[in-house]
Amino acid sequence: MNKASLVSSLPISLPFFRFKVNLKFFWLFILTVMVSLFASSIYLVNVYTSEVYAAHQYEKMVKQLSEENKFLEINMTKAGSLQKADNYVQNFEKAGQIEYIRILESTALAR
């Protein structure tokens, strides 16, 4: 027998499975597996690119927030002189005696 006659025999008998496998169903199964693997790879590439895009957007937001933080720090140092802080503190009222009360086995501050 030559190789062509072995391959073209339609019902394949595998001795360790003890049932006949039709060659058309075998190739249909292989084709189905290949298509599903291709579709899942496309899906995973899409997920990966969306994660990379989201990471890039988060980096932009972090950069923007750090610049805003620097701006706020500069404004805070300008407004943070002791005289201006004294003006803000004058509106507060000094606490007298401090009493503690027990609420659900934890302490809270009361005036």
PyMOL commands that set and color helices and strands:
alter all, ss='L'
color gray80, all
select helices_A, chain A and resi 3-7+23-79+82-89
alter helices_A, ss='H'
color red, helices_A
select strands_A, chain A and resi 11-14+19-22+99-103+106-110
alter strands_A, ss='S'
color yellow, strands_A
deselect
rebuild
show_as cartoon
